[in-house]
Amino acid sequence: MALRILDIRPGACLAALEGELTVYQAAALRGEIERLAREHPVLEIDLAGATDADTAGLQLMLMAKRLAGATVRFVNHSPVVLRLLELSNLARAIGDPLVLLSPRNAAATEEKT
Amino acid sequence: MNTDMARALDTFLEESRELLEQMEHILLAAESGCLVPDLHALFRCAHTIKGSAGLFGLEGVVRFTHGVESVLDRLRNGEIAFDPALSALLLECRDHIGALVRADCGGNAVPAAVGDGLTRRLQAWLSPAAPAAPLRPTAGEPVAASGGGLLGGADHWHLSLRFGLDVLRHGMDPLSFIHYLGQCGEIVHLETLHEGLPGWRDYDPESCYLGFEIDFKSEASKEEIEEIFDFVRGDATVRILPPHSRVVEAAVVDAALDKQKRGEERKALEARSLKVPSERLDQLIDRVGELVIAGAATQILAEASRQPALKESAANLLRLVEDIRDTTLKLRMVPIGEVFSRFPRVVRDVARELGKDIELKIGGADTELDKSMVEKIADPLTHMVRNAIDHGIEPEAVRLAAGKPGRGTLRLDAYHDSGGIVIEVADDGGGLDCGRILQKARERGLVGPDQHLSRPEIFRLILAPGFSTAERVTNLSGRGVGMDVVKSSVDALRGTLDIESEAGRGTVMRICLPLTLAIIDGFQVALGNNIYIVPLDMVVECIELPPDPGAEYLNLRDEILPLVRLRSLFEIEGPAPARQNVVVVRLGRRKAGLVVDRLLGEFQTVIKPLSKIFDRLQGVGGSTILGSGQVALIVDVPALLGLAARRAEAGEPAG
């Protein structure tokens, strides 16, 4: 399981990503996001545990945002995800609030992990 | 020109009007120095107009705009800086572009000398080293002619990357190439193109759908940059444009243009608004008007039928119809900001001409009112604004001597108030001089020598035709035409105009307008067998007429009201009933009593304008059709109040 469910409330589900947000997990994640989003109108995915990310992961985030019938939110982006969003200039297109990647914040995020 | 072409040209006209407005906005902001002007947007505006004009073969526009664009390009690249002279020149150029576009779309021709003069002045901003690039305006390739401007600054490389679907499966990560690219130079700007993403169903997480447009600053050679992408050669299309490039491959431009256009489309979608030709809306409102009438007819029949179920369903129907009426009328509502937006320019130009320093503050630009009123209120407002700047706000020296800030303030405000909209034009100038107005009015014989007037009455004198207290006639105002025109325009919209002024502190002119002209709540009255409608918002109360035949006045709780006997005014035949009623109406501060036979009660009324042949009819403002199919005339209350006032002046004194 690439997504570990942390909490389920009426209408909402909080799940944490475990491992990589990369092409290696992309197919598995696609399925799990689809399944969870069908059951819960609001799906929040905690990315603090994302150890690596690549173009496929980024695409997956973009796609999840377009998923009809559900709201998918990404929270607690890990530094590697933040760096990727910064590089691709897609933070706005994805639209989730981000903690800016300054060295101090990056350290704080890592501590949390 | 065939109709398709004409329609396209209309679209072009509309589009350039919007772009020119945007340019004006940016230039004014730059001039006031309050904002960092968006020079890229400024350039884009000119560039887009030039491009579209090229498509239509409007060579005049293309040639002139090209010169402007060259200056904007230098401005954008920081080669020259904004100063007041430049922004003033660019504003003139903007106006000239507008005139050229209008001329090409069937407007008045523009003398070529104007454009030539402006072009010569623009030359001063183009350094001798970099004269305007010669232009070959060819319809169909307007973009290619203007070079890399669109793709970012001229001193960057531009990289266009499109990856194949299988690049991820081949074990390569496009972003890691870009990451590496970032280490060989500076990525000035990067845009990820994600429009290629499919629907969720077709989405294969292991396929790559993304593309990238990158502005890249580096000392590296083209070969070195190409080498970075050697690994993905087979799986990607890489296009690299060197800095200062003016030869652009059409495909790249198309892709970039496409991207830009999609961005605009997305923005338009986000705004969630829709352009609808206003005549369609008018048709809809007309239909809704008929619906209201038909609904009222059903209601009457249902009432008469004494069937509770039918009555209830008719009442429901009427409620829904009323909802639809309100919603439909809202469709015609536009923010008054549409009118207000022209004033920064008006104020700037007028203030400059008069050598005054004036700040314009705009409030309530979101306040909505009927589209047709927006169009009609623009001219009167312009008059008022010019007046306020010319006569209201004193010259700087006078202001400073009076202990006021040298910079004058003009405030435009709009807000909703009890079913109407209020528009205020306020200045912090010297205020109206009661003494001088009265003196002038006495000279002109508007006021008798012994007549005593209250302050508001004195202020109202400036609304008389030909009245001016200005000692000096300027280009702009002071000739005594203006305020009476404002007054009659406001009257025509069934509005009122009030003036408040305090010596040394300033003047507030307040226009109150009804929200819409199409449908009103009416109050039905009967004269003999005829039904008349008085707009309900003007009705104050109804009382029985005291039995005193022939009386011209009515004492209402010690207030003397002139009476208007509608029976004699409208020449109703047949004897009057034994008991008649009075409808007390008010507009602004004027009141009068309308004598009618019977009171019938409230009725929602759709105003149908009267045709031209009834123009000479006195006291009737329109007609409507009742539920019973009978035609009822709508009483023109402002006209009747005017009539009563004139009679009071001519005949015996009131009271």
Interface residues (C-beta under 8 A of the other chain):
Chain A: V23 A26 A27 L29 R30 E34 D54 T55 A56 L58 Q59 L60 L62 M63 R66 L67 A68 L84 L87 S88 N89 L90 A93
Chain B: L168 R169 D173 P174 L175 S176 I178 H179 G182 H189 L190 E191 T192 H194 L197 W200 Y203 P205 E206 C208 Y209 L210 F212
